[in-house]
Amino acid sequence: MNSCPICGTVDAPSIQKLLQHIGLKHRYDPRFSITCGLSGCPKTYLNFFTFRSHVYKSHKGLVFGDKACAHGLNLQNCSHVSICCPMCKTTIPDIRQLSSHLHLHIDQGEKIECPYDSCGRLTYDVYSSLTSHISRKHKKANACMLSSKWISKVKNNCLVYSVFL
């Protein structure tokens, strides 16, 4: 279990759940300050989103396991994930084609929510803004890091999501 280093009241079963707690309960505190502490990391952050980015980039092995993706499965290009657009129900063959698909929706005047899990930025209606955001914030992301809205099933263990809106 992981206790919250700010309030000490939450015993989260995973680092991801701990980050979720910190983001929901503490990120808008005007005196927000947190020392990473993972594997003895001494870095201190005054912004939740910078801290979260650090954890996902620098401590990925602790978050997902050394060779596991977000679903705890073997990380081999995350081919076990089927991507399905929650807006039009189109199956997207792989993560590389997701950007082109999102461009179609923006061209049709739709606002697009960042497709990645735990992202602080909500919606985009300009394609270049979305791609700029993704290249900055989700540079090394894979299909397993997509929001559950975008995942239709995990092929290896047939976990089917029904979160399509």
Number of C-alpha atoms within 10 A of each C-alpha: 10 14 15 16 14 14 10 9 9 16 13 16 11 15 20 19 15 19 19 15 16 20 17 11 12 16 16 12 11 9 10 13 16 17 15 18 11 13 8 8 12 10 12 13 15 15 16 21 16 11 20 20 14 15 20 17 15 13 18 16 14 15 18 19 15 13 12 17 21 18 15 12 17 16 18 11 13 21 17 19 24 20 24 21 19 18 14 10 13 11 16 17 13 16 19 11 10 17 14 12 14 21 19 12 16 16 12 9 11 16 16 18 14 21 23 21 14 16 16 11 12 10 14 17 17 15 19 11 12 22 17 12 15 17 12 10 14 20 11 10 15 20 23 27 19 21 15 19 19 27 25 22 18 19 13 11 9 11 13 12 13 12 12 15 10
